[in-house]
Amino acid sequence: MSNDLPIRKIIHVDMDAFYASVEQMDNPELKGKAIAVGGGGKRGVVSAASYEARKFGVKSAMAGRLAAKLCPELIFVRPHFERYTEISKKIRKIFYDYTDLVEPLSLDEAYLDVTKNKKGNPSASLIAKEIRERILDEVGLTASAGISINKFIAKVASDYNKPNGQKTVNPEEVLEFLEQLDIRKFYGVGKVTAEKMYQKGIFTGMDLKQKSLEYLDENFGKSGRYYYYIVRGIHNSEVKPHRTRKSLAAERTFSENLSSEVFMLEKLERIAEEISRRLLKSKVAGKTLTLKIKYSDFTLQTRSKTLPYYISDKDVILETAKGLLYQEKLNNSVRLLGISMSNLNTEKKKKPEVKKSVSVQLRFEF
């Protein structure tokens, strides 16, 4: 990369099928079997699937009924989030032995900046290997890792040799790695965007790189600029030890479809109570409330309102959500309701990021 860009050594650690692996570790009878965490019951949704289940096409966010159809031998396990949190804390403690620059993304993955680390080890690859070995020895679970010059490439690389593997993309390998990468592997390119790119003849990083900034802006909106820079290895976001929470959400899927707003009020009150509890626990408040409605035909609708003041009180949240519920007639019977609070009082205005050109010349120990 060009010498005026900050050169970092970033590791992205991603636990392998975390929830399912914890359940298999705690219950030896489940080892080697196809299991799904959550997903039980008529309306259940899979939270996580073991690798044995993934071979049959079972994956997270899939309806339990479909998962069972794909894998008749599938075992549904009730989630134990307190246990997952406990294990996650043990794993993070290992991370902090190497650096204080740890940015957790969830219970099962995090970025580590080891450019300067507590071990004085110049090799990020060796640090990642040691961390993975310690997680296995001290916790009993396997992890995968990606190592490179920025967060984007490290995250993409961590999925390369899963499970229980790692991939290093050295500075001089970055552009070739991105050019050969299937567009579906780019973090931030979802299923819908990938299909749109396919229709426009964009199948790999190389294809994406051929498109001008103007073309990407015109066809992909605000995301176009992001795609333009990441395919050139430019992603200057730092590892942030204290990530600013941007939203809080809670939702409920009902055992039976609800056809009238009257039947939804009790459910909405419980969701509002849960959101309020989380806001107060996190010591934050929000201005924008979004009501999420999923209909029986699985179509999704959101209705939002931004207030002139921050709120965290359950009654205010409930009244605002009720107003949105009655805002317009429902399209169908409802299977899920959710409330999210955003525009929180923790958010700071970002300074515009200065982009710089890239040329791959630099070599240093990775």
C-alpha positions as CSV (number, residue, x, y, z in Angstrom):
1,M,0.0,0.0,0.0
2,S,1.2,3.6,-0.4
3,N,3.5,4.8,2.4
4,D,1.1,7.7,3.5
5,L,-1.6,5.2,4.5
6,P,-1.6,3.9,8.1
7,I,-0.3,0.3,8.0
8,R,-2.0,-1.9,10.5
9,K,-1.9,-5.6,11.5
10,I,-5.5,-6.6,12.0
11,I,-6.8,-10.0,13.1
12,H,-10.5,-11.0,12.8
13,V,-11.3,-13.9,15.1
14,D,-14.6,-15.7,14.4
15,M,-15.7,-18.6,16.6
16,D,-16.8,-21.7,14.6
17,A,-20.6,-22.3,14.9
18,F,-20.4,-20.7,18.3
19,Y,-23.8,-21.3,19.9
20,A,-24.0,-24.9,18.5
21,S,-20.4,-25.7,19.5
22,V,-21.0,-24.5,23.1
23,E,-24.1,-26.8,23.3
24,Q,-22.1,-29.7,21.9
25,M,-19.3,-29.0,24.4
26,D,-21.6,-28.9,27.3
27,N,-23.6,-32.0,26.2
28,P,-21.2,-34.7,24.9
29,E,-24.3,-36.6,23.5
30,L,-24.7,-33.9,20.9
31,K,-21.1,-34.1,19.6
32,G,-20.9,-35.1,16.0
33,K,-24.7,-34.6,15.5
34,A,-26.7,-32.2,13.5
35,I,-28.1,-29.7,15.9
36,A,-29.9,-26.4,15.6
37,V,-30.0,-23.9,18.5
38,G,-33.6,-22.5,18.6
39,G,-36.0,-23.2,15.8
40,G,-38.2,-25.5,17.8
41,G,-42.0,-25.2,17.8
42,K,-44.4,-24.2,14.9
43,R,-43.0,-20.7,14.4
44,G,-39.4,-21.2,15.6
45,V,-36.4,-19.7,13.8
46,V,-32.9,-21.3,13.9
47,S,-30.4,-19.1,15.8
48,A,-27.4,-21.3,14.9
49,A,-26.6,-24.6,13.3
50,S,-23.7,-27.1,13.9
51,Y,-21.5,-27.9,10.9
52,E,-23.1,-31.3,10.8
53,A,-26.5,-29.6,10.2
54,R,-25.0,-27.1,7.7
55,K,-24.1,-29.9,5.4
56,F,-27.9,-30.4,4.8
57,G,-28.4,-26.6,4.1
58,V,-29.5,-25.7,7.6
59,K,-28.5,-22.2,8.5
60,S,-29.2,-19.3,10.9
61,A,-32.4,-17.3,10.4
62,M,-34.1,-20.3,8.7
63,A,-37.6,-21.4,9.8
64,G,-37.4,-24.4,12.1
65,R,-39.9,-26.3,9.9
66,L,-37.8,-25.9,6.8
67,A,-34.6,-26.9,8.7
68,A,-36.3,-30.1,9.9
69,K,-37.4,-30.9,6.4
70,L,-33.9,-30.4,5.0
71,C,-32.4,-32.5,7.9
72,P,-34.8,-35.1,9.3
73,E,-32.3,-36.1,12.0
74,L,-31.9,-32.5,13.2
75,I,-31.9,-32.0,17.0
76,F,-33.4,-28.7,18.2
77,V,-31.7,-27.3,21.3
78,R,-33.0,-24.5,23.5
79,P,-30.5,-21.5,23.5
80,H,-28.6,-20.7,26.7
81,F,-27.5,-17.1,26.2
82,E,-26.1,-16.6,29.7
83,R,-23.8,-19.5,29.0
84,Y,-22.7,-18.1,25.6
85,T,-22.0,-14.7,27.3
86,E,-19.9,-16.5,30.0
87,I,-17.8,-18.3,27.4
88,S,-17.5,-15.1,25.3
89,K,-16.0,-13.3,28.3
90,K,-13.4,-16.0,28.7
91,I,-12.4,-15.7,25.0
92,R,-12.1,-11.9,25.2
93,K,-9.9,-12.2,28.3
94,I,-7.5,-14.1,26.0
95,F,-7.6,-11.3,23.4
96,Y,-6.7,-8.7,26.0
97,D,-3.5,-10.6,26.8
98,Y,-2.3,-9.5,23.4
99,T,-3.8,-6.1,22.9
100,D,-6.2,-3.6,24.4
101,L,-7.4,-2.7,20.9
102,V,-10.2,-5.3,20.8
103,E,-13.5,-4.5,19.0
104,P,-16.2,-7.1,19.7
105,L,-18.8,-7.4,16.9
106,S,-20.9,-9.9,18.8
107,L,-20.4,-12.7,21.3
108,D,-18.5,-14.8,18.8
109,E,-16.3,-12.5,16.8
110,A,-14.0,-9.5,17.2
111,Y,-11.3,-7.5,15.6
112,L,-7.9,-7.1,17.2
113,D,-5.2,-4.6,16.2
114,V,-1.9,-6.2,17.0
115,T,0.3,-3.7,15.1
116,K,1.8,-2.9,18.5
117,N,1.0,-5.8,20.9
118,K,1.8,-6.8,24.5
119,K,3.8,-9.8,23.5
120,G,6.2,-7.8,21.3
121,N,5.6,-10.3,18.5
122,P,6.0,-8.8,15.0
123,S,4.0,-11.6,13.3
124,A,0.2,-11.1,13.4
125,S,-0.1,-14.6,11.8
126,L,1.7,-16.2,14.7
127,I,-0.3,-14.2,17.2
128,A,-3.6,-15.4,15.6
129,K,-2.3,-19.0,15.7
130,E,-1.4,-18.7,19.4
131,I,-4.8,-17.2,20.2
132,R,-6.7,-19.9,18.5
133,E,-4.6,-22.6,20.3
134,R,-5.3,-20.9,23.6
135,I,-9.0,-20.8,22.9
136,L,-9.0,-24.5,22.2
137,D,-6.9,-25.4,25.2
138,E,-8.5,-23.0,27.7
139,V,-12.1,-22.9,26.5
140,G,-12.5,-26.1,24.5
141,L,-13.8,-24.5,21.3
142,T,-12.3,-23.9,17.8
143,A,-11.9,-20.5,16.2
144,S,-11.0,-19.3,12.7
145,A,-9.0,-16.1,12.0
146,G,-8.3,-13.7,9.1
147,I,-5.2,-11.6,9.2
148,S,-4.4,-8.6,7.0
149,I,-3.9,-4.8,6.7
150,N,-7.4,-3.7,7.5
151,K,-10.7,-4.8,9.0
152,F,-12.5,-5.5,5.8
153,I,-9.9,-7.9,4.4
154,A,-9.3,-9.6,7.7
155,K,-13.0,-10.3,8.0
156,V,-13.2,-11.8,4.5
157,A,-10.1,-13.8,5.1
158,S,-11.5,-15.3,8.4
159,D,-14.1,-17.2,6.4
160,Y,-11.6,-18.6,4.0
161,N,-10.4,-21.7,5.9
162,K,-13.3,-22.3,8.2
163,P,-13.7,-24.2,10.5
164,N,-10.6,-24.2,12.7
165,G,-8.3,-22.5,10.2
166,Q,-6.8,-19.1,9.4
167,K,-5.8,-17.1,6.3
168,T,-3.2,-14.3,6.1
169,V,-3.4,-11.8,3.2
170,N,0.0,-10.0,3.2
171,P,0.2,-6.4,2.0
172,E,1.6,-7.4,-1.4
173,E,-1.1,-10.0,-1.9
174,V,-4.1,-7.7,-1.1
175,L,-5.0,-6.5,-4.6
176,E,-4.7,-9.9,-6.3
177,F,-6.7,-11.5,-3.4
178,L,-9.5,-9.0,-3.9
179,E,-9.5,-9.2,-7.7
180,Q,-9.9,-13.0,-7.7
181,L,-12.6,-13.0,-4.9
182,D,-16.2,-14.0,-5.8
183,I,-18.3,-10.9,-5.3
184,R,-20.6,-12.9,-2.9
185,K,-17.6,-13.1,-0.5
186,F,-17.3,-9.3,-0.2
187,Y,-18.4,-8.3,3.3
188,G,-21.2,-5.8,2.8
189,V,-22.5,-7.4,-0.5
190,G,-25.7,-9.1,0.4
191,K,-27.8,-11.6,-1.6
192,V,-29.9,-8.9,-3.4
193,T,-26.9,-6.8,-4.2
194,A,-25.0,-9.8,-5.5
195,E,-27.8,-10.7,-7.8
196,K,-27.9,-7.1,-9.1
197,M,-24.1,-7.2,-9.7
198,Y,-24.4,-10.5,-11.6
199,Q,-27.0,-8.9,-13.9
200,K,-24.5,-6.2,-14.6
201,G,-21.7,-8.6,-15.3
202,I,-19.9,-8.2,-12.0
203,F,-18.9,-11.6,-10.7
204,T,-15.5,-11.0,-9.2
205,G,-13.4,-8.3,-7.6
206,M,-11.7,-7.8,-10.9
207,D,-15.1,-7.1,-12.6
208,L,-16.0,-4.7,-9.8
209,K,-12.7,-2.9,-10.2
210,Q,-13.4,-2.2,-13.8
211,K,-16.4,0.0,-12.9
212,S,-15.9,3.7,-12.3
213,L,-16.8,5.5,-9.2
214,E,-19.5,7.4,-11.1
215,Y,-21.0,4.1,-12.4
216,L,-21.1,2.5,-8.9
217,D,-22.6,5.7,-7.4
218,E,-25.3,5.7,-10.1
219,N,-26.2,2.0,-9.8
220,F,-25.6,1.3,-6.1
221,G,-26.3,4.6,-4.4
222,K,-24.3,5.4,-1.2
223,S,-22.8,1.9,-1.2
224,G,-21.2,2.4,-4.6
225,R,-18.4,4.5,-3.1
226,Y,-17.8,1.8,-0.4
227,Y,-17.5,-0.9,-3.1
228,Y,-15.1,1.3,-5.2
229,Y,-12.6,1.7,-2.4
230,I,-12.7,-1.8,-0.7
231,V,-11.9,-3.6,-4.0
232,R,-8.8,-1.4,-4.1
233,G,-7.9,-2.5,-0.6
234,I,-8.8,0.9,1.0
235,H,-10.7,0.6,4.3
236,N,-9.3,3.0,6.9
237,S,-11.7,2.2,9.8
238,E,-9.7,1.7,13.0
239,V,-10.3,-1.0,15.5
240,K,-12.5,0.7,18.1
241,P,-12.3,-0.8,21.6
242,H,-15.5,1.0,22.7
243,R,-17.9,0.6,19.9
244,T,-20.8,3.1,20.0
245,R,-24.1,1.3,20.1
246,K,-26.3,2.6,17.2
247,S,-29.6,0.9,18.0
248,L,-31.5,-1.4,20.3
249,A,-34.2,-3.8,19.2
250,A,-36.6,-6.5,20.5
251,E,-39.2,-8.5,18.6
252,R,-41.6,-11.4,19.1
253,T,-42.9,-14.1,16.8
254,F,-46.4,-15.2,17.6
255,S,-47.6,-18.8,17.9
256,E,-50.7,-17.8,15.9
257,N,-51.1,-15.0,13.4
258,L,-52.8,-11.9,14.8
259,S,-55.5,-10.3,12.7
260,S,-56.4,-7.2,14.7
261,E,-54.4,-4.4,16.4
262,V,-56.4,-5.0,19.6
263,F,-54.8,-8.4,20.0
264,M,-51.4,-7.0,19.4
265,L,-51.4,-4.4,22.2
266,E,-50.5,-6.8,25.0
267,K,-47.6,-8.2,22.9
268,L,-46.5,-4.6,22.0
269,E,-46.4,-3.7,25.7
270,R,-44.1,-6.6,26.5
271,I,-41.8,-5.6,23.7
272,A,-41.8,-2.0,24.9
273,E,-40.9,-3.2,28.4
274,E,-38.0,-5.2,27.1
275,I,-36.7,-2.3,25.0
276,S,-37.0,0.1,28.0
277,R,-35.1,-2.4,30.2
278,R,-32.3,-2.7,27.7
279,L,-32.0,1.1,27.3
280,L,-31.9,1.7,31.0
281,K,-29.4,-1.1,31.5
282,S,-27.1,0.5,28.8
283,K,-27.8,4.0,30.1
284,V,-28.9,5.3,26.7
285,A,-32.0,6.8,25.2
286,G,-33.2,7.2,21.6
287,K,-35.1,9.6,19.4
288,T,-36.2,7.4,16.5
289,L,-38.6,4.5,17.1
290,T,-39.2,2.0,14.4
291,L,-42.1,-0.5,14.4
292,K,-41.4,-3.7,12.5
293,I,-44.3,-5.7,11.2
294,K,-43.9,-9.1,9.5
295,Y,-47.1,-10.4,7.9
296,S,-48.3,-14.0,7.6
297,D,-47.1,-14.0,3.9
298,F,-43.6,-13.0,5.3
299,T,-43.7,-9.5,3.7
300,L,-42.0,-6.9,6.0
301,Q,-43.1,-3.4,6.8
302,T,-41.5,-0.8,9.0
303,R,-43.0,2.5,10.3
304,S,-40.8,5.1,12.0
305,K,-41.1,8.2,14.0
306,T,-38.4,10.6,15.2
307,L,-39.2,12.5,18.4
308,P,-37.8,15.9,19.3
309,Y,-36.4,14.4,22.5
310,Y,-34.7,11.2,23.8
311,I,-36.8,8.5,25.3
312,S,-36.2,5.4,27.3
313,D,-39.4,5.1,29.4
314,K,-41.6,2.1,28.7
315,D,-44.9,4.1,28.6
316,V,-43.6,6.6,26.2
317,I,-42.1,3.9,23.9
318,L,-45.4,2.0,24.1
319,E,-47.6,5.0,23.2
320,T,-45.3,5.9,20.3
321,A,-45.3,2.3,19.0
322,K,-49.1,2.2,19.3
323,G,-49.4,5.4,17.3
324,L,-47.4,3.8,14.5
325,L,-49.4,0.6,14.7
326,Y,-52.7,2.5,14.2
327,Q,-51.0,4.8,11.6
328,E,-52.4,2.8,8.7
329,K,-54.4,-0.3,8.1
330,L,-52.6,-3.6,8.3
331,N,-52.0,-5.4,5.0
332,N,-52.6,-8.9,6.4
333,S,-52.6,-10.9,9.6
334,V,-49.3,-10.5,11.6
335,R,-46.8,-13.1,12.7
336,L,-44.1,-10.8,14.2
337,L,-43.9,-7.4,15.8
338,G,-40.7,-5.6,16.8
339,I,-39.6,-2.3,18.2
340,S,-36.2,-0.7,17.6
341,M,-34.7,2.5,19.0
342,S,-32.0,4.4,17.1
343,N,-30.6,7.9,16.8
344,L,-29.3,7.2,20.3
345,N,-27.6,9.8,22.6
346,T,-24.3,7.9,22.3
347,E,-23.8,8.7,18.6
348,K,-21.2,11.2,17.5
349,K,-21.0,13.0,14.2
350,K,-18.2,11.6,12.0
351,K,-15.6,13.7,10.3
352,P,-15.5,13.0,6.5
353,E,-13.0,10.3,5.8
354,V,-10.2,11.3,3.4
355,K,-9.6,8.6,0.8
356,K,-6.1,8.1,-0.7
357,S,-4.8,6.3,-3.7
358,V,-3.3,2.9,-3.3
359,S,-0.3,1.2,-4.9
360,V,1.1,-2.1,-3.7
361,Q,4.8,-1.6,-3.0
362,L,5.1,-2.2,0.8
363,R,6.4,-5.3,2.4
364,F,6.7,-6.0,6.1
365,E,6.5,-9.0,8.4
366,F,3.0,-10.4,8.8
